[in-house]
Each structure stands twice: as structure tokens, then as C-alpha cells.
Amino acid sequence: MNRKKLKRPLAALAAALLLTGVAATGLLYGADNILSDQLYQSPKALSGDIVVIGIDQQALEDIGPYQTWSRDVMARAIEALNADEDSRPAAIGIDVLYVGSSSEPDTDAWLTEAASQYGNVVTAAAATFGSQLVTQNDGSFYMDDFTVLAYDEPFDALKAVTTPGHINAMFDSDGIMRHMMLYIDPPEQERAYSFAWELYQKWTDFHGISPNAQPITDVKGRWYLPFSAMPGDYYDGVSISNLLAGEVPTDYFAGKIVLIGPYAAGLQDAYPTAIEHAQNMYGVEIQANTIETMMVGAYKSEISDSLQLVVLFLFSFLCLLWFWNRKLLPATVAWLLVCAAWIGLCLILYFSGHILHVLWIPFAATVLYLVTVAFNYIRATMEKRRISNTFRRYVAPEIVTELLREGTDSLGLGGKLTDIAVLFVDIRGFTTMSELLTPPQVVEILNEYLTLTTKCIMNNHGTLDKFVGDCTMALWNAPLPQQDYIYNAVKTACDMVEGSKALSAQLQEQFGRTVSFGIGVNCGPAVVGNIGAEMRMDFTAIGDTVNTAARLEANAPGGQIYISRAVADALEGRIRVTSLGDSIRLKGKAEGFEILRVDGLMEHPLRVE
């Protein structure tokens, strides 16, 4: 495989490695999480089996600052909830830490007694995490940044009559809460399950139903939480002070999970969550969302980054191969379809329980799309400039412009019937003269002649078709339609005759030789286009109109211009001509073909429409 063929796959490989590396290093982490949260997290219909009682602003006004509350407040709340045995809650979750004995033993005893009545109370515990050097069996060691340094549980008497559950929840590195911790492993203690899981267990026991399986966690016990509600959705405005005042019907709590926890800004228990970054959610509502997910059992499993990186690499490689040299419209359509299809796939897998990175594939597709579009544009611009700079030396600017405008389609074989004017011009006596001069002198004279004819053609908007030895062929009205193209062809011929006078004088002085031109002009229909073979073609014209022009030139003496009757009629009143009748027989033409000699242009030629 040559270097040119290797260029595309090597570029695709490099792009795939780069984009995969960007994703692997976590540079897309923040943006990907924002997009994923927008796509995956949305409010759902709630079961109604969870009630939040807030330690809210009303309670702080009615009872006093929270720091001054005695533990009897919570004891009375538990008693109020369990007062009607027929309407008692399935579980009561106290999202408040009661670590160690207080300065009021009586209130500690009261709280313990209230919590022990029905065995439906779950209390909060919390772990403190930090870094610790861990030594392995083989003598090696590593720094564990997720070590439980301490584990705070309710004071012993309360712990003995309740079910503790940890309330720890770890923020993701962007400061957003989207993962919960099912369990933690305190040092020298049994595994401690979460506050939400313990409450869910009590709820299922109360109703005599089998609990759903535990969520699938990583090695640290973390699992992805699909939130069910926005901040405030679980809170019906029921304050703990309303409960204590007997203002809430007891059947409001019957068979439900009741969560009591801070619900005031000053208590600093609110956090940004995946479902709403702008508005913080109180910790007690995060617990409610967690329990709701356990009730539904709609857990989500995050597909491993390793597998997704492999997919990203393969996609990026194939994507660049496809985008390479692709036109803008199909590339744009493909880019949009890929992004939409990936987002659709993410949603389908999400609802079936699997989580993909939403941003990775669309990011790669967008980068590759923009890079290839820019690269193709720059390359096309450079190619056009190269073609233009190269071919303008050999063909008329109109042809180059047309080829660049039409694109590669115009470079294929084919032609169309067009009315044109054709001019042939040849040096008279050039063969004899070339035998008497040295090759460099012949080349110099020929270059002077071709320069003159080319300038005359270009100055009169002609298309230089080709050089054949010392003969020049030019077209008008092709490849682009032109105004007054027949007149421009004849004027070009007159300019050549006039220019040959100065050229003859120059050559006489330099080489002792002169030149004169024989010129033929004809007009009419001809097939114009790319003629030849796929590997070698010329933009030219063919047909009887062209052949007749060549015959006119072949019979024209030096310094004279022969035209057909068609040209003379088209320019009647604008040129001076002398009819030669059919005194000159053109090869391939029937008798009676009239030839005319151009004597000059009118001083003020008027165009006849």
C-alpha cells in the first residue's frame, strides 16, 4: 500500500486515539454529566407512600432555634405518629444524628422509650472518610482515599431499640449528587447499610411483601440514583410543629414511610442534585428519592468506561474514514443522524437499566465533522487555486472558472450543441523559415507569435482552445454564453493582422525574417465539451463549423482574413468585406460555398440586434 492510500487510515487512527484519550483523561467529565443529567433525570409519578415532615422555618419559629431543641421534641413526634395503632406509619426515619448522651438524661430516656414502642424507627448514623496507608499481604502498600476513619451512631440506648442506617452520600467530582452509598464497612464492625435501605426494609416487612433486590454497586458501595422528584415535590408543607400540635390527621401517615429531617436553609442540609443543579434539595428529600427508587426497583447500571472507550475508538476511526472527502450536505446529514441516533440509543438503554456517556459519541462526531469540513474546504480551496494557477497558463480563464464552478462533474467526457464562433490562425511560410534558422531562433519566433495570438484572443474574451504546431484555435460563446461573440472573433482576427505588422518588423530586425498570418473565421453550431478519453481529454469543439473555419484559414494568404457568408450576414453593417464568390474551393465543401475577405471593421460599428 502506497503512502497516499495509507494517509486516510493513519489519520483516522490518530484521530481515534486522540478523541479516546480526551475522553479517558476526564476532560469531558463535566459537560458529559450536565448533558446526561438533562437527558436521564426527570420527575416521575410518585407512589404517595413517602411523607416528609420538615424541621422547617415554622418549626424554628414555634419551638425556637434548632440548637436549643431538647430530645423530647423528637420523642413527642414519634409518639404522635404512633398514637393511633390502626394508622401508624410503616417506618419512621429520623434524619438527625443523636450521637452520645445529652445533658438531659430524662429526654434521652424519653426518646429511647418512644422509639422502642413499635420497632418502626430508623435512626441516622454517619461515617467520616479520609486517607489511610494500607499494607497488603505481599508487603506492598497503597494510599486508600476512601477509608472509614470514624463511624458515629446513636447513643447506645437509642441504638439498641432502633435500626441505625448511615446517611452518607458522596458528591461526584463536579459537586453534584447523583450517586448514593448502599453500604459502608466501618473498621472492626459489621457492614452498615444505608438509612434509605433500612427504611425500605421496614416498609416491606410492614406490608408483608418481598423487597426488591439491592441496587448493583461499585466496589465502594455506590450506585447511580435516578431521581423521581424535583426539590420540594415530596414536601406538602407539613411541619414538625404541626405534628406536635395535632394538626395533621393520623391516617395521613398510615402504612407509609415518614421522614423527619431539616427543611430550612439555615440548617445547611441541602445539596445540588442531578435532577436540578440550580436549586438545592434537602437531605431528607434525597432520602425520599432513594427510597422511591428502591420501591420501584428501577436501578440503573453504568456501562464500564473501558467498554465505552473501545466503542468510542472504533466509532471515531470509522467516522473519519466516512467523513473523508465527503460533500457538505451528506456529511451534515450523517452528523445529525449519528448524534440523534446515539441520544436515542442512550434513552433506550437507560430505560432498560443501562447508562451510557451521552456526550462521548456526539462530541467525537462533531469534532470529526467540523475538522473534516474545514479540512475539505481548505483542501478544495488550495486545489482550486493550484488548478487555477496551473491551467490559466494554458487555457482561457473562462474554462478554468467553469471547471472550478461546476466541480468534478464538468471534468467528465461529454459535450453539448452550442452556437459558437471559431477562429484559426497560422503562420505563413513558417516551415520554410524554420529550416533556415537555428532551433532556439525558431522557438523564440514561435513564442512571440503565440504570445501575440493569445493576447488578442484574451483581450476579446475568447477561449484559447489549443496550439497545434504554429496554428492557434480559439472559440467564442463557449464554455460560457457571450454577448456579440461573432464580432469579437472577427475583431480578434483584425487585431492579429495589425499586431503581426509590428512583430514582422521586430523579427526582420532580429533574424532577417518576417511572418504573416492566415486567418479563418466561421460561426454556427458545434459540439462543445470534453472530448477524448478518460485518461486524456481536451475541452474543444467539433463539427462542420470548426472544420470550415480550419479550411478558410488554410486558404487565406498571409495578412488576410477569410470568413463565411454566415459571419458576414451576422455582422452586416459592422465590417467591410469583399466577396470572393466560389472562386476558392474548400476541401469537403460543395460548389457554390461563398468566401469573403475582411477588409476591416467599421469606424463606429453598430451592433444589429
ZAMARGU-4260 file (C-alpha; in steps of 0.2 Angstrom, whole numbers, plus 5000, padded with zeros to 4 digits):
<rodrens>
0) 5000/5000/5000 | 5007/5017/4995 | 5009/5032/5006 | 4993/5040/4998 | 4982/5025/5002
5) 4989/5025/5020 | 4986/5043/5023 | 4967/5041/5027 | 4968/5026/5039 | 4983/5033/5048
10) 4973/5050/5050 | 4958/5040/5056 | 4969/5030/5068 | 4977/5046/5075 | 4960/5055/5077
15) 4953/5040/5086 | 4967/5039/5098 | 4966/5057/5102 | 4947/5058/5105 | 4948/5042/5115
20) 4962/5049/5125 | 4952/5065/5128 | 4938/5055/5135 | 4949/5044/5145 | 4958/5058/5154
25) 4941/5065/5160 | 4941/5081/5150 | 4923/5078/5145 | 4918/5074/5163 | 4909/5090/5167
30) 4900/5093/5151 | 4895/5075/5149 | 4887/5074/5166 | 4877/5090/5163 | 4871/5083/5147
35) 4867/5066/5155 | 4858/5074/5169 | 4847/5084/5157 | 4843/5068/5147 | 4841/5055/5160
40) 4835/5064/5175 | 4816/5069/5175 | 4802/5069/5188 | 4791/5054/5188 | 4774/5049/5196
45) 4776/5046/5214 | 4769/5032/5224 | 4762/5043/5238 | 4770/5030/5251 | 4783/5043/5257
50) 4779/5058/5269 | 4791/5071/5273 | 4789/5081/5289 | 4800/5096/5290 | 4810/5104/5303
55) 4806/5120/5294 | 4806/5138/5297 | 4789/5137/5305 | 4796/5124/5317 | 4811/5135/5321
60) 4799/5150/5325 | 4787/5140/5335 | 4799/5129/5345 | 4815/5140/5345 | 4832/5139/5337
65) 4837/5121/5332 | 4852/5121/5343 | 4841/5124/5359 | 4830/5109/5355 | 4829/5096/5368
70) 4827/5077/5363 | 4810/5077/5369 | 4804/5086/5353 | 4808/5071/5343 | 4801/5059/5356
75) 4785/5068/5356 | 4785/5067/5337 | 4787/5048/5337 | 4773/5046/5350 | 4762/5057/5339
80) 4765/5047/5324 | 4762/5030/5333 | 4747/5037/5344 | 4734/5028/5333 | 4739/5010/5332
85) 4727/5007/5317 | 4735/5022/5307 | 4753/5021/5312 | 4767/5023/5299 | 4776/5008/5292
90) 4793/5016/5296 | 4799/5032/5304 | 4816/5039/5298 | 4824/5051/5310 | 4836/5061/5298
95) 4845/5068/5313 | 4861/5062/5322 | 4859/5058/5341 | 4877/5054/5345 | 4881/5052/5363
100) 4871/5056/5378 | 4864/5073/5381 | 4865/5084/5396 | 4847/5080/5400 | 4846/5061/5404
105) 4827/5062/5405 | 4825/5067/5387 | 4837/5054/5381 | 4826/5041/5391 | 4810/5048/5384
110) 4817/5047/5366 | 4823/5029/5369 | 4806/5024/5376 | 4796/5032/5362 | 4807/5024/5348
115) 4806/5007/5356 | 4786/5005/5356 | 4783/4998/5339 | 4801/4995/5332 | 4797/5005/5317
120) 4810/5019/5320 | 4826/5020/5309 | 4839/5032/5316 | 4854/5041/5307 | 4872/5036/5308
125) 4887/5044/5299 | 4904/5039/5294 | 4919/5050/5292 | 4930/5046/5277 | 4949/5050/5274
130) 4965/5044/5268 | 4975/5030/5275 | 4990/5020/5271 | 4985/5002/5268 | 4998/4987/5268
135) 4994/4972/5258 | 4999/4954/5262 | 5013/4954/5250 | 5021/4969/5259 | 5016/4982/5246
140) 5006/4997/5251 | 4995/5010/5244 | 4985/5025/5249 | 4967/5022/5251 | 4957/5039/5249
145) 4941/5031/5254 | 4944/5024/5271 | 4931/5025/5285 | 4941/5034/5299 | 4926/5035/5311
150) 4908/5029/5312 | 4896/5039/5323 | 4880/5030/5328 | 4866/5035/5340 | 4869/5034/5358
155) 4869/5016/5365 | 4851/5015/5372 | 4844/5023/5356 | 4854/5011/5345 | 4848/4996/5355
160) 4829/5000/5351 | 4831/5007/5333 | 4838/5002/5317 | 4853/5013/5313 | 4857/5017/5295
165) 4871/5028/5288 | 4866/5044/5279 | 4882/5047/5270 | 4881/5052/5251 | 4896/5056/5241
170) 4896/5070/5229 | 4903/5067/5212 | 4919/5077/5207 | 4909/5091/5200 | 4900/5094/5216
175) 4883/5086/5211 | 4875/5072/5220 | 4870/5058/5208 | 4876/5043/5217 | 4871/5035/5234
180) 4880/5023/5245 | 4871/5007/5249 | 4883/5002/5262 | 4899/5006/5271 | 4911/4995/5280
185) 4916/5003/5297 | 4933/4997/5305 | 4930/4982/5316 | 4911/4982/5313 | 4898/4974/5303
190) 4893/4981/5286 | 4882/4996/5289 | 4868/4998/5276 | 4860/5015/5271 | 4847/5024/5280
195) 4835/5023/5265 | 4838/5004/5263 | 4834/5001/5281 | 4818/5011/5280 | 4813/5002/5264
200) 4816/4985/5273 | 4804/4990/5287 | 4791/4996/5274 | 4791/4979/5265 | 4790/4970/5282
205) 4776/4980/5287 | 4766/4976/5272 | 4772/4958/5270 | 4779/4960/5253 | 4796/4954/5246
210) 4809/4968/5245 | 4817/4971/5228 | 4835/4966/5225 | 4848/4978/5231 | 4855/4990/5218
215) 4871/4985/5209 | 4885/4995/5217 | 4904/4998/5213 | 4917/4992/5224 | 4914/5006/5236
220) 4896/5003/5238 | 4890/5017/5227 | 4876/5016/5214 | 4868/5028/5202 | 4852/5036/5208
225) 4838/5040/5196 | 4829/5054/5205 | 4810/5053/5205 | 4806/5071/5211 | 4812/5089/5210
230) 4816/5099/5225 | 4800/5102/5235 | 4790/5088/5227 | 4789/5077/5242 | 4786/5091/5255
235) 4767/5095/5257 | 4771/5109/5270 | 4769/5098/5285 | 4780/5105/5299 | 4785/5095/5314
240) 4777/5109/5324 | 4760/5105/5315 | 4763/5086/5320 | 4766/5091/5338 | 4751/5102/5339
245) 4740/5088/5332 | 4735/5097/5317 | 4739/5083/5305 | 4726/5068/5304 | 4734/5052/5309
250) 4728/5042/5294 | 4739/5054/5284 | 4754/5043/5289 | 4745/5026/5289 | 4756/5012/5282
255) 4769/5025/5275 | 4787/5029/5277 | 4788/5045/5287 | 4804/5055/5286 | 4808/5069/5298
260) 4823/5080/5294 | 4830/5098/5292 | 4820/5108/5279 | 4826/5126/5282 | 4840/5135/5273
265) 4849/5139/5290 | 4851/5121/5294 | 4863/5118/5280 | 4857/5102/5274 | 4853/5105/5256
270) 4863/5100/5240 | 4864/5101/5221 | 4857/5085/5213 | 4857/5078/5196 | 4839/5082/5193
275) 4841/5100/5197 | 4858/5109/5198 | 4852/5126/5201 | 4840/5123/5216 | 4847/5113/5231
280) 4837/5098/5238 | 4836/5095/5256 | 4844/5079/5263 | 4828/5072/5269 | 4821/5073/5251
285) 4836/5065/5244 | 4832/5050/5256 | 4814/5050/5249 | 4820/5049/5231 | 4832/5035/5236
290) 4818/5025/5245 | 4806/5028/5230 | 4819/5020/5218 | 4820/5005/5229 | 4802/5003/5230
295) 4801/5004/5211 | 4817/4993/5209 | 4821/5004/5193 | 4840/5003/5196 | 4852/5009/5183
300) 4869/5000/5179 | 4883/5011/5172 | 4892/5003/5157 | 4910/5002/5161 | 4921/5016/5154
305) 4933/5003/5147 | 4920/4996/5135 | 4913/5013/5131 | 4931/5019/5126 | 4933/5004/5115
310) 4917/5009/5106 | 4922/5027/5105 | 4939/5022/5097 | 4931/5011/5084 | 4917/5024/5080
315) 4930/5038/5079 | 4941/5028/5067 | 4926/5023/5055 | 4918/5040/5057 | 4933/5049/5050
320) 4935/5037/5036 | 4917/5040/5031 | 4918/5059/5033 | 4935/5060/5022 | 4932/5069/5006
325) 4913/5069/5009 | 4902/5083/5002 | 4895/5095/5015 | 4876/5090/5013 | 4879/5071/5016
330) 4891/5075/5029 | 4880/5086/5039 | 4865/5074/5037 | 4876/5060/5043 | 4882/5070/5058
335) 4865/5075/5064 | 4859/5057/5062 | 4873/5050/5072 | 4870/5062/5086 | 4852/5059/5086
340) 4854/5040/5085 | 4866/5040/5099 | 4855/5050/5110 | 4840/5039/5106 | 4851/5023/5110
345) 4856/5031/5126 | 4837/5033/5131 | 4833/5016/5126 | 4847/5008/5136 | 4843/5020/5151
350) 4825/5014/5152 | 4831/4996/5150 | 4843/4999/5165 | 4860/5004/5157 | 4869/5020/5157
355) 4880/5027/5143 | 4890/5043/5142 | 4879/5054/5132 | 4892/5066/5126 | 4906/5055/5120
360) 4900/5049/5103 | 4891/5066/5098 | 4907/5075/5104 | 4918/5064/5093 | 4906/5065/5078
365) 4905/5084/5080 | 4924/5086/5081 | 4927/5075/5066 | 4913/5083/5056 | 4920/5101/5059
370) 4938/5096/5056 | 4934/5086/5040 | 4923/5100/5034 | 4936/5113/5037 | 4950/5102/5030
375) 4940/5098/5015 | 4936/5116/5012 | 4954/5121/5014 | 4960/5107/5003 | 4947/5111/4990
380) 4952/5130/4990 | 4970/5125/4989 | 4966/5113/4975 | 4956/5126/4966 | 4970/5139/4967
385) 4983/5126/4961 | 4972/5121/4946 | 4968/5139/4943 | 4986/5145/4944 | 4992/5130/4933
390) 4979/5129/4920 | 4977/5148/4917 | 4994/5147/4909 | 4987/5135/4896 | 4969/5138/4893
395) 4957/5153/4894 | 4952/5159/4912 | 4934/5156/4907 | 4937/5137/4906 | 4946/5137/4922
400) 4932/5146/4931 | 4919/5135/4923 | 4928/5119/4928 | 4930/5126/4946 | 4912/5131/4947
405) 4905/5115/4940 | 4916/5104/4950 | 4922/5087/4945 | 4906/5084/4935 | 4912/5096/4922
410) 4928/5086/4920 | 4920/5070/4913 | 4918/5066/4895 | 4904/5074/4885 | 4898/5089/4876
415) 4883/5099/4871 | 4877/5108/4855 | 4881/5126/4855 | 4882/5140/4843 | 4900/5147/4843
420) 4912/5157/4833 | 4928/5148/4828 | 4945/5156/4823 | 4960/5148/4816 | 4976/5157/4813
425) 4993/5150/4806 | 5010/5157/4801 | 5013/5158/4783 | 5030/5151/4777 | 5034/5145/4795
430) 5040/5128/4789 | 5052/5135/4776 | 5059/5148/4788 | 5062/5135/4802 | 5073/5126/4790
435) 5084/5142/4788 | 5085/5146/4807 | 5093/5138/4822 | 5081/5128/4834 | 5082/5142/4848
440) 5078/5155/4835 | 5063/5145/4829 | 5057/5143/4846 | 5059/5161/4850 | 5049/5167/4835
445) 5035/5154/4838 | 5034/5160/4856 | 5032/5178/4850 | 5019/5173/4838 | 5009/5163/4851
450) 5010/5177/4863 | 5003/5189/4851 | 4989/5177/4846 | 4985/5173/4864 | 4984/5191/4869
455) 4972/5196/4855 | 4961/5181/4860 | 4961/5185/4878 | 4958/5204/4875 | 4942/5200/4865
460) 4935/5187/4878 | 4940/5172/4868 | 4943/5154/4874 | 4960/5148/4869 | 4956/5131/4863
465) 4973/5124/4858 | 4990/5126/4849 | 4994/5114/4835 | 5011/5117/4830 | 5011/5135/4823
470) 4992/5135/4822 | 4981/5143/4835 | 4962/5138/4838 | 4950/5149/4848 | 4932/5149/4852
475) 4919/5161/4857 | 4902/5158/4866 | 4909/5143/4875 | 4911/5137/4888 | 4900/5152/4894
480) 4887/5161/4884 | 4894/5178/4877 | 4887/5194/4870 | 4892/5199/4852 | 4903/5184/4851
485) 4904/5184/4832 | 4910/5202/4831 | 4923/5198/4845 | 4930/5184/4834 | 4932/5195/4819
490) 4939/5209/4829 | 4952/5197/4836 | 4957/5192/4818 | 4959/5210/4814 | 4970/5213/4829
495) 4981/5199/4825 | 4984/5206/4807 | 4988/5223/4814 | 4999/5215/4828 | 5008/5205/4815
500) 5015/5221/4807 | 5024/5226/4822 | 5030/5208/4825 | 5036/5206/4807 | 5047/5222/4809
505) 5054/5216/4825 | 5058/5199/4818 | 5066/5207/4802 | 5077/5217/4813 | 5082/5202/4824
510) 5083/5187/4812 | 5081/5195/4794 | 5064/5186/4793 | 5046/5191/4794 | 5030/5182/4797
515) 5012/5185/4792 | 4996/5176/4797 | 4982/5167/4788 | 4966/5168/4797 | 4949/5160/4795
520) 4933/5163/4805 | 4917/5154/4804 | 4901/5153/4815 | 4887/5140/4818 | 4883/5125/4828
525) 4896/5114/4835 | 4898/5101/4849 | 4907/5109/4863 | 4914/5099/4879 | 4927/5087/4885
530) 4932/5077/4870 | 4944/5062/4871 | 4947/5048/4883 | 4945/5047/4902 | 4964/5047/4904
535) 4967/5061/4892 | 4954/5074/4886 | 4953/5091/4879 | 4940/5105/4881 | 4936/5109/4862
540) 4923/5110/4849 | 4920/5098/4834 | 4909/5098/4819 | 4907/5106/4802 | 4908/5124/4809
545) 4925/5120/4816 | 4931/5111/4800 | 4925/5125/4789 | 4935/5138/4799 | 4950/5127/4798
550) 4948/5126/4779 | 4946/5145/4777 | 4962/5148/4787 | 4971/5135/4776 | 4966/5145/4760
555) 4969/5163/4767 | 4985/5171/4761 | 4997/5179/4773 | 4989/5195/4781 | 4971/5191/4776
560) 4956/5185/4785 | 4943/5174/4776 | 4926/5172/4783 | 4910/5163/4778 | 4894/5171/4772
565) 4886/5166/4789 | 4899/5178/4798 | 4896/5192/4785 | 4877/5191/4787 | 4878/5191/4806
570) 4890/5207/4806 | 4882/5216/4791 | 4885/5235/4793 | 4898/5232/4805 | 4913/5226/4795
575) 4919/5229/4777 | 4921/5214/4766 | 4925/5208/4749 | 4916/5193/4742 | 4927/5181/4733
580) 4912/5171/4727 | 4915/5152/4725 | 4932/5155/4716 | 4941/5146/4730 | 4936/5128/4733
585) 4936/5122/4751 | 4940/5104/4754 | 4925/5095/4759 | 4913/5109/4754 | 4901/5108/4740
590) 4902/5120/4725 | 4895/5137/4727 | 4901/5140/4745 | 4905/5158/4746 | 4921/5165/4754
595) 4923/5183/4759 | 4938/5193/4764 | 4938/5205/4778 | 4944/5222/4773 | 4942/5230/4790
600) 4930/5235/4804 | 4918/5250/4803 | 4924/5265/4811 | 4909/5266/4823 | 4902/5248/4821
605) 4884/5247/4827 | 4878/5231/4833 | 4862/5225/4825 | 4851/5215/4837
</rodrens>
